[in-house]
Each structure stands twice: as structure tokens, then as C-alpha cells.
Amino acid sequence: MVEKNLTPNKTLDCIGFACPIPVLKTRHEINKLAVGEVLEVLADDPAAEEDIPHLIKSIGQELLEIKKEGSKIRFLIKKIK
């Protein structure tokens, strides 16, 4: 379960970008993280709601949270390897 006051190590703002840009930027940022660090991704492309979790699973990282507020989606991703 996610800690209530979890502070991400980095935030990636993909608001206004359409597929595949949020996925490509997310993968690039995950590659720059150290193991154990958390990336927050903000997106408003409806495709991101399915595409980013699929990416995280395919590259073996941990999706801590998906939170939808209106048209905006917030993902918390932990680099585990």
C-alpha cells in the first residue's frame, strides 16, 4: 500500500501531450531514476490510463498508484530494478 505522504523523487508533466509521448517520456525518466526512487507522472491523454500501466508492467517496475481527477491522471511509479 502507498504511504499517505509519499513524496516523489521526480515529477514528469505530460499534460497536453498525446500518445505516444507520455509513454516515451515516462520510460526515459524511469531509466534515469535510481532503484527505490519514485516518479510521479501527470497526464491528460485518455490513452495514458491504459498505456502507462502496460509500460510499467512490461519493464518490470512497480505502479504504486493511479489517481484520476477530472481529465488528469496521476501515476506513481517506483523503480524496483
N, C-alpha and C positions, 0 to 999 in steps of 0.2 A: 504494500500500500504506500501511497505517496505521502511524504511528510507534509503537513499543512503549510508550513512556511518555507518550502523548498525554494531556494534562490538559484536560478540557472547560472551557469558559468558564462554563457554567451546567449544573446538573443539574435535571431535571424528574422528580419522583417521582410516577408514576401507578399505583403498587401499590394494588390494591384497587378501582380504577375499571374499570367495564365500558364497552364500546363504546357510544357514540362518544366518550366523554370523553377517553381518551388521545390520539386524533387531533385533537380540537378544541384541547386544551391544547398539544399539540406545535406545531400551526400558529400559535397565539397566541405561543408563546415564540420560534419562528423569526422571526416578524415583529419582535420586539424586539432580535434579535441584529444586530451589525454584520457586514458582509461579511468573511469569513475566520474568524469565530468558530465554535466547536464547541459543540453542545448534546448532552448525554447525557440519554437518556430511559430510565427504568426502568418496566417494565410487567409485569403478570402475567395480563392478559386474552389468551387464546389468539388472539383476532381481531386483536390488535395486530401479531402477527408478519407478517400479510399487509397489514393496513390502513396501518400507518405507512410501510413502503417504498413503497406505492402513492401515498400523500400526497406523499412526498419527490420521487418521480419527477414527479408531476403539477404540482408547484410549482417544478420545476427546480432543486432543491437536490441536495447530494451525500450519499449514505448511505455513511459510511466503514466501518461495522462493525455486524453483528448478532451478539450473543453470547447464547446460551441456557444458563441454569444452572438445572436443575430446571424449576419453573414460571415463573421470572423471565426476562425478556428485556431485554437492554441494547442500545440503539441509540446510535450516534454519528453525528451529522448535522452537516455543515459547510454554513454559509450561503455560497453562491458568487455570489449576485446580489441 
